Amino acid sequence: MSKLFSPYYPPRARWYGFLFSFGSAIRRGIAFDRIRLPREMSFGGLIASLLIPGLGVYLRGPRVYGKAALAGCGLLFFLFIVFLGYPPGNYAFGLLLSTHVTGFVYYCSPWLVNEPFRYRIFFTIGVMLGLGLFIYMPLQKHWLLPLRVNGHTVIVEKFALAHGIKRGDWVAYELSGYYFSNHGGQGVSDRTGLGLGSVLATAGDRVEFSTNNFTVNGVSHPLLPHMPASGSLVVPENHWFIWPNLAISGNWNVGEENISSAMLQIANVPEKQFIGKPFKRWFWRKQILP
């Protein structure tokens, strides 16, 4: 039985239709409705192809190439996420960005057809920089962070909450650089960067050190590298006690006590330096923590 079409039942909106509505609203809000686009283009299509990789090819046509571009971008995005921090993920990211830029510029071809060649080159470079800096980089910055630790990549969940951290949890945090010198002006130092470690104690816990072990609220644990052989501390409010896993650089005659003192200075980590929590598994891979 053939389908009958009636003016009372308009065709359903496409899955990307909300982007056209969103684009039209933006256009009116910033007075872009005064800009005349070629009849082959729409402002909604411009916004949609800017946000969705490969959609520009689908909208401009042929549709078979557009479907292939969308499928290819979906596969590249999947590979980028799965192999985040590894060479295959970097290659997938480069190809995804290139396809995204190509599709958007292709959609804008009626706008650029009469422009000089150098303008089209500058336009393509500008689109690539804009997509990379304002779409791809912010997504990675606020969602996921790959950290290279002891030859392995650890994926950190950046939208985790700091107030739920407890003893034994692994966290990524901002690691402030330090310098500790002896009376002769010699010292040990480390660059400012990112740290990844286990929370050994939380606010209010008492940590005591001895020659053979250290205790947290009376519970014994094996000494970690460069821990002091004596002394104690109480973890301040809104802090964690995380012993840093650092390679001390320098060949100076500083002494183990000075190194332990310097490490102790940065072991009390404020909650405001929290970045995120590493996933226990990333797809089929169990994450290897130091």
Sine and cosine of phi, psi and omega as CSV:
sin_phi,cos_phi,sin_psi,cos_psi,sin_omega,cos_omega
0.00,0.00,0.80,-0.60,-0.02,-1.00
-0.97,0.24,0.50,-0.87,0.00,-1.00
-0.98,0.18,0.65,-0.76,0.05,-1.00
-0.97,-0.25,0.72,-0.69,0.01,-1.00
-0.97,-0.24,0.67,-0.74,-0.03,-1.00
-0.78,-0.63,0.60,-0.80,0.06,-1.00
-0.90,0.43,-0.30,0.95,0.02,-1.00
-0.98,0.18,-0.24,0.97,-0.01,-1.00
-0.80,-0.60,1.00,0.10,-0.02,-1.00
-0.91,0.41,0.40,-0.92,0.00,-1.00
-0.89,0.45,0.48,-0.88,0.01,-1.00
-0.90,0.43,0.49,-0.87,0.04,-1.00
-0.94,0.33,0.54,-0.84,0.05,-1.00
-0.92,0.39,0.31,-0.95,-0.04,-1.00
-0.90,0.44,-0.42,0.91,0.01,-1.00
-0.99,-0.12,0.19,0.98,-0.08,-1.00
-0.89,0.46,-0.52,0.85,-0.03,-1.00
-0.90,0.43,-0.47,0.88,0.03,-1.00
-0.93,0.37,-0.57,0.82,0.05,-1.00
-0.91,0.41,-0.66,0.75,0.04,-1.00
-0.90,0.44,-0.67,0.74,0.02,-1.00
-0.89,0.45,-0.68,0.73,0.01,-1.00
-0.90,0.45,-0.64,0.77,0.02,-1.00
-0.90,0.43,-0.63,0.77,0.03,-1.00
-0.90,0.44,-0.68,0.73,0.04,-1.00
-0.89,0.45,-0.68,0.74,-0.02,-1.00
-0.85,0.53,-0.70,0.71,0.02,-1.00
-0.93,0.37,-0.60,0.80,-0.06,-1.00
-0.92,0.39,-0.56,0.83,-0.04,-1.00
-0.95,-0.31,0.32,0.95,0.10,-0.99
0.90,0.44,0.42,0.91,0.07,-1.00
-0.98,0.22,-0.13,0.99,0.02,-1.00
-0.93,0.37,-0.20,0.98,0.06,-1.00
-0.99,0.13,-0.23,0.97,0.01,-1.00
-0.99,0.11,0.77,-0.64,-0.02,-1.00
-1.00,-0.02,0.90,-0.44,0.09,-1.00
-1.00,-0.06,0.41,-0.91,0.11,-0.99
-0.84,0.54,0.46,-0.89,-0.08,-1.00
-0.90,0.43,-0.33,0.94,0.03,-1.00
-0.98,0.19,-0.10,0.99,-0.06,-1.00
-0.85,-0.53,0.37,-0.93,0.14,-0.99
-0.69,-0.72,0.41,-0.91,0.00,-1.00
-0.92,0.40,-0.59,0.81,0.07,-1.00
-0.89,0.46,-0.68,0.73,0.05,-1.00
-0.90,0.43,-0.56,0.83,0.03,-1.00
-0.89,0.46,-0.73,0.68,0.00,-1.00
-0.92,0.39,-0.68,0.74,-0.04,-1.00
-0.89,0.45,-0.70,0.72,0.00,-1.00
-0.95,0.33,-0.38,0.93,0.07,-1.00
-0.97,0.26,-0.52,0.85,-0.08,-1.00
-1.00,-0.04,-0.49,0.87,-0.09,-1.00
-0.91,-0.41,0.89,-0.46,-0.01,-1.00
-0.88,0.47,0.74,-0.67,0.05,-1.00
1.00,0.04,-0.26,0.97,-0.06,-1.00
-0.93,0.37,-0.50,0.87,0.03,-1.00
-0.87,0.50,-0.61,0.79,0.04,-1.00
-0.92,0.38,-0.64,0.77,0.00,-1.00
-0.90,0.43,-0.68,0.74,-0.03,-1.00
-0.95,0.32,-0.58,0.81,-0.02,-1.00
-0.98,0.19,-0.55,0.83,0.02,-1.00
1.00,0.03,0.20,-0.98,-0.08,1.00
-0.89,0.46,0.51,-0.86,-0.10,-0.99
-0.90,0.44,-0.52,0.85,-0.01,-1.00
-0.90,0.44,-0.63,0.78,0.06,-1.00
-0.94,0.35,-0.58,0.81,0.03,-1.00
-0.90,0.43,-0.67,0.75,0.04,-1.00
-0.90,0.43,-0.62,0.78,0.04,-1.00
-0.91,0.42,-0.64,0.77,0.01,-1.00
-0.91,0.41,-0.67,0.74,0.03,-1.00
-0.90,0.43,-0.68,0.73,0.02,-1.00
-0.90,0.43,-0.66,0.75,0.02,-1.00
-0.90,0.44,-0.65,0.76,0.03,-1.00
-0.92,0.39,-0.61,0.79,0.06,-1.00
-0.89,0.46,-0.66,0.75,0.02,-1.00
-0.92,0.40,-0.69,0.73,0.01,-1.00
-0.89,0.45,-0.63,0.77,0.03,-1.00
-0.90,0.43,-0.65,0.76,0.03,-1.00
-0.89,0.47,-0.71,0.70,0.01,-1.00
-0.91,0.41,-0.60,0.80,0.03,-1.00
-0.89,0.46,-0.68,0.73,-0.01,-1.00
-0.94,0.33,-0.70,0.71,-0.05,-1.00
-0.89,0.45,-0.69,0.72,-0.07,-1.00
-0.97,-0.24,0.53,0.85,0.01,-1.00
-0.84,0.54,0.80,-0.60,0.01,-1.00
1.00,-0.03,-0.13,0.99,0.02,-1.00
-0.93,-0.36,0.32,-0.95,-0.01,-1.00
-0.80,0.59,-0.70,0.71,0.03,-1.00
-0.85,0.52,-0.60,0.80,0.05,-1.00
-0.91,0.40,-0.61,0.79,0.03,-1.00
-0.92,0.39,-0.65,0.76,0.04,-1.00
-0.90,0.44,-0.68,0.74,0.01,-1.00
-0.89,0.45,-0.63,0.78,0.02,-1.00
-0.89,0.45,-0.70,0.72,0.01,-1.00
-0.89,0.46,-0.68,0.73,0.02,-1.00
-0.92,0.38,-0.62,0.79,0.02,-1.00
-0.90,0.44,-0.71,0.70,0.02,-1.00
-0.89,0.45,-0.68,0.74,0.00,-1.00
-0.89,0.46,-0.68,0.73,0.01,-1.00
-0.91,0.41,-0.64,0.77,0.02,-1.00
-0.88,0.48,-0.74,0.67,0.01,-1.00
-0.89,0.45,-0.71,0.70,-0.01,-1.00
-0.87,0.49,-0.69,0.72,0.01,-1.00
-0.90,0.44,-0.66,0.75,0.00,-1.00
-0.92,0.39,-0.70,0.71,0.01,-1.00
-0.90,0.43,-0.60,0.80,0.05,-1.00
-0.90,0.44,-0.65,0.76,0.05,-1.00
-0.89,0.45,-0.56,0.83,-0.03,-1.00
-1.00,0.09,0.08,1.00,-0.07,-1.00
-0.84,0.55,-0.60,0.80,0.06,-1.00
-0.89,0.45,-0.45,0.89,0.02,-1.00
-0.98,0.21,-0.50,0.86,-0.13,-0.99
-0.98,-0.19,-0.12,0.99,-0.18,-0.98
-0.86,0.51,-0.56,0.83,-0.04,-1.00
-0.99,-0.15,0.10,0.99,-0.01,-1.00
-1.00,0.06,0.43,-0.90,0.04,-1.00
-0.88,0.48,0.41,-0.91,-0.05,-1.00
-0.87,0.50,-0.66,0.75,-0.03,-1.00
-0.91,0.42,-0.54,0.84,0.05,-1.00
-0.91,0.41,-0.66,0.75,0.01,-1.00
-0.91,0.41,-0.58,0.81,0.06,-1.00
-0.90,0.43,-0.75,0.66,0.01,-1.00
-0.89,0.46,-0.60,0.80,0.02,-1.00
-0.90,0.43,-0.69,0.73,0.01,-1.00
-0.90,0.43,-0.69,0.72,0.03,-1.00
-0.89,0.46,-0.66,0.75,0.02,-1.00
-0.89,0.45,-0.65,0.76,0.04,-1.00
-0.90,0.44,-0.67,0.74,0.00,-1.00
-0.89,0.46,-0.71,0.70,0.02,-1.00
-0.91,0.41,-0.66,0.75,-0.01,-1.00
-0.90,0.44,-0.72,0.70,0.02,-1.00
-0.90,0.43,-0.68,0.74,-0.02,-1.00
-0.91,0.41,-0.69,0.73,-0.11,-0.99
-0.99,0.14,-0.54,0.84,-0.14,-0.99
-0.94,-0.33,-0.14,0.99,0.04,-1.00
-0.84,-0.55,-0.84,0.54,-0.11,-0.99
-0.96,0.29,-0.74,0.67,-0.02,-1.00
-0.90,0.43,-0.71,0.71,0.06,-1.00
-0.88,0.48,-0.59,0.81,0.04,-1.00
-0.87,0.49,-0.71,0.71,0.01,-1.00
-0.94,0.33,-0.61,0.79,-0.06,-1.00
-0.91,0.42,-0.61,0.80,-0.11,-0.99
-0.99,-0.14,-0.16,0.99,-0.06,-1.00
-0.92,-0.40,-0.83,0.55,-0.12,-0.99
-0.74,-0.67,0.52,-0.85,0.01,-1.00
-0.66,-0.75,0.89,-0.45,0.10,-1.00
-1.00,0.06,0.79,-0.61,0.05,-1.00
-0.91,-0.42,0.72,-0.69,0.04,-1.00
-1.00,-0.03,0.91,-0.42,-0.07,-1.00
-0.75,-0.66,0.88,-0.48,0.06,-1.00
0.78,0.63,0.67,0.74,0.04,-1.00
0.99,0.13,0.02,1.00,0.01,-1.00
-0.86,-0.51,0.43,-0.90,0.06,-1.00
-0.98,-0.17,0.78,-0.62,0.04,-1.00
-0.91,-0.41,0.82,-0.57,-0.01,-1.00
-1.00,-0.02,0.80,-0.59,-0.07,-1.00
-0.96,-0.28,0.73,-0.68,0.06,-1.00
-1.00,0.09,0.95,-0.32,-0.11,-0.99
-0.99,0.11,-0.22,0.97,0.01,-1.00
-1.00,-0.09,0.24,0.97,0.11,-0.99
-0.94,0.34,0.41,-0.91,-0.05,-1.00
-0.98,-0.18,0.66,-0.75,-0.06,-1.00
-0.96,0.27,-0.51,0.86,-0.13,-0.99
-0.95,0.32,-0.21,0.98,0.01,-1.00
-1.00,-0.08,0.08,1.00,-0.05,-1.00
-0.96,0.28,0.69,-0.72,0.03,-1.00
-0.75,-0.67,0.11,-0.99,0.00,-1.00
-0.85,0.52,0.69,-0.72,0.00,-1.00
1.00,-0.09,-0.27,0.96,0.04,-1.00
-0.96,0.28,0.57,-0.82,0.11,-0.99
-1.00,-0.08,0.67,-0.74,-0.02,-1.00
-0.68,-0.73,0.47,-0.88,0.19,-0.98
-0.98,-0.21,0.66,-0.75,-0.09,-1.00
-0.49,-0.87,0.33,-0.94,0.07,-1.00
-0.96,0.29,0.77,-0.64,-0.05,-1.00
-0.95,-0.32,0.93,-0.38,-0.01,-1.00
-0.96,0.27,0.65,-0.76,0.06,-1.00
-0.94,0.35,0.41,-0.91,-0.02,-1.00
-0.61,-0.79,0.32,-0.95,0.11,-0.99
-0.55,-0.84,0.79,-0.62,-0.02,-1.00
-0.75,-0.66,0.84,-0.54,-0.09,-1.00
-0.88,-0.48,0.39,-0.92,0.10,-0.99
-1.00,-0.02,-0.14,-0.99,-0.08,-1.00
-0.93,0.38,-0.34,0.94,0.02,-1.00
-1.00,0.04,0.06,1.00,0.00,-1.00
1.00,0.06,0.01,1.00,0.06,-1.00
-1.00,0.09,0.45,-0.89,-0.08,-1.00
-0.30,-0.95,0.05,-1.00,0.10,-0.99
-0.91,-0.41,0.52,-0.85,-0.07,-1.00
-0.51,-0.86,0.29,-0.96,0.09,-1.00
-0.48,-0.88,0.49,-0.87,-0.03,-1.00
-0.97,0.23,0.45,-0.89,0.15,-0.99
-0.92,0.38,0.67,-0.74,-0.01,-1.00
-0.14,-0.99,-0.60,-0.80,-0.02,-1.00
-0.89,-0.45,0.63,-0.77,0.06,-1.00
-0.91,-0.41,0.45,-0.89,0.06,-1.00
-0.69,-0.73,0.88,-0.47,-0.06,-1.00
-0.35,-0.94,0.15,-0.99,0.01,-1.00
-1.00,-0.01,0.66,-0.75,0.05,-1.00
-0.97,0.24,0.94,-0.35,-0.02,-1.00
-1.00,0.09,-0.50,0.87,-0.02,-1.00
-0.44,-0.90,0.46,-0.89,0.02,-1.00
-0.90,-0.43,0.01,-1.00,-0.09,-1.00
-0.81,0.59,0.75,-0.66,0.02,-1.00
1.00,-0.01,-0.23,0.97,0.02,-1.00
-0.96,0.29,0.54,-0.84,0.04,-1.00
-0.97,-0.24,0.80,-0.60,0.00,-1.00
-0.91,-0.41,0.80,-0.60,0.01,-1.00
-0.83,-0.56,0.62,-0.78,-0.05,-1.00
-0.92,-0.40,0.57,-0.82,0.12,-0.99
-0.61,-0.79,0.00,-1.00,-0.07,-1.00
-0.94,0.35,-0.40,0.91,-0.09,-1.00
-0.95,-0.32,-0.41,0.91,-0.07,-1.00
-0.33,-0.94,-0.02,-1.00,0.18,-0.98
-0.72,-0.69,0.46,-0.89,-0.04,-1.00
-0.84,-0.54,0.53,-0.85,0.11,-0.99
-0.85,-0.52,0.93,-0.36,-0.07,-1.00
0.81,0.59,0.62,0.79,0.05,-1.00
1.00,0.03,-0.14,0.99,0.01,-1.00
-1.00,-0.01,0.82,-0.57,-0.12,-0.99
-0.99,0.16,0.58,-0.81,0.06,-1.00
-0.64,-0.77,0.47,-0.88,0.05,-1.00
-0.91,0.42,0.57,-0.82,0.06,-1.00
-0.89,0.46,0.59,-0.80,0.09,-1.00
-0.98,-0.18,0.33,-0.94,-0.06,-1.00
-0.81,0.59,0.73,-0.68,0.08,-1.00
0.94,0.35,0.27,0.96,0.11,-0.99
-0.95,0.32,0.54,-0.84,0.03,-1.00
-0.92,0.39,0.40,-0.92,-0.02,-1.00
-1.00,-0.03,-0.03,1.00,0.02,-1.00
-0.37,-0.93,0.21,-0.98,0.04,-1.00
0.97,-0.26,0.10,-1.00,0.00,-1.00
-0.42,-0.91,0.23,-0.97,0.05,-1.00
-0.37,-0.93,0.34,-0.94,0.12,-0.99
-0.90,-0.44,0.80,-0.59,-0.05,-1.00
-0.91,0.42,0.82,-0.58,-0.01,-1.00
-0.91,0.43,0.23,-0.97,0.05,-1.00
-0.90,0.44,0.61,-0.79,0.01,-1.00
0.87,0.49,0.53,0.85,0.05,-1.00
-0.75,-0.66,0.35,-0.94,0.19,-0.98
-0.85,-0.53,0.44,-0.90,0.12,-0.99
-0.98,-0.21,0.94,-0.33,-0.03,-1.00
-0.79,-0.61,0.91,-0.42,0.00,-1.00
-0.97,0.23,0.84,-0.54,-0.10,-0.99
-0.94,0.34,0.61,-0.79,0.05,-1.00
-0.98,-0.20,1.00,0.10,-0.13,-0.99
-0.86,-0.51,0.52,-0.85,0.18,-0.98
-0.99,-0.11,0.93,-0.36,-0.04,-1.00
-0.96,0.28,0.82,-0.57,-0.01,-1.00
-0.99,-0.16,0.56,-0.83,0.05,-1.00
0.85,-0.53,0.53,-0.85,-0.02,-1.00
-0.90,-0.43,0.49,0.87,-0.07,-1.00
-1.00,0.09,0.39,-0.92,0.04,-1.00
-1.00,0.08,0.98,0.21,-0.10,-0.99
-0.99,-0.12,-0.67,0.74,-0.02,-1.00
0.99,-0.16,0.54,-0.84,-0.05,-1.00
-0.89,0.46,-0.58,0.82,-0.01,-1.00
-0.89,0.45,-0.67,0.74,0.01,-1.00
-0.92,0.39,-0.62,0.78,0.04,-1.00
-0.90,0.44,-0.70,0.71,0.00,-1.00
-0.88,0.48,-0.65,0.76,0.01,-1.00
-0.90,0.43,-0.65,0.76,0.01,-1.00
-0.91,0.41,-0.66,0.75,0.01,-1.00
-0.91,0.41,-0.60,0.80,-0.01,-1.00
-0.91,0.42,-0.48,0.88,-0.01,-1.00
-0.90,0.45,-0.54,0.84,-0.08,-1.00
-0.97,-0.25,0.04,1.00,0.00,-1.00
-0.97,0.25,-0.42,0.91,0.09,-1.00
-0.99,0.10,0.97,-0.23,-0.13,-0.99
-0.98,-0.19,0.87,-0.49,0.08,-1.00
-0.91,0.41,0.56,-0.83,0.02,-1.00
-0.87,0.49,-0.45,0.89,-0.03,-1.00
-0.93,0.38,-0.28,0.96,0.04,-1.00
-1.00,0.02,0.07,1.00,0.00,-1.00
-0.92,0.39,0.70,-0.71,0.04,-1.00
-0.93,-0.36,-0.70,0.71,-0.01,-1.00
0.11,-0.99,-0.06,-1.00,0.02,-1.00
-0.89,-0.45,0.67,-0.74,0.08,-1.00
-0.95,0.30,0.62,-0.78,0.11,-0.99
-0.92,0.39,0.57,-0.82,0.08,-1.00
-0.94,0.35,-0.62,0.78,0.07,-1.00
-0.72,-0.69,0.55,-0.84,0.10,-1.00
-0.85,-0.53,0.99,-0.17,-0.17,-0.98
0.85,0.52,-0.86,-0.50,-0.05,-1.00
-1.00,0.00,-0.06,1.00,-0.08,-1.00
-1.00,-0.10,0.77,-0.63,0.16,-0.99
-0.98,0.18,0.79,-0.61,-0.07,-1.00
-0.96,0.28,0.75,-0.66,-0.02,-1.00
-1.00,-0.07,0.93,-0.37,-0.01,-1.00
-0.99,-0.13,0.50,-0.87,-0.06,-1.00
-0.91,0.41,0.00,0.00,0.00,0.00
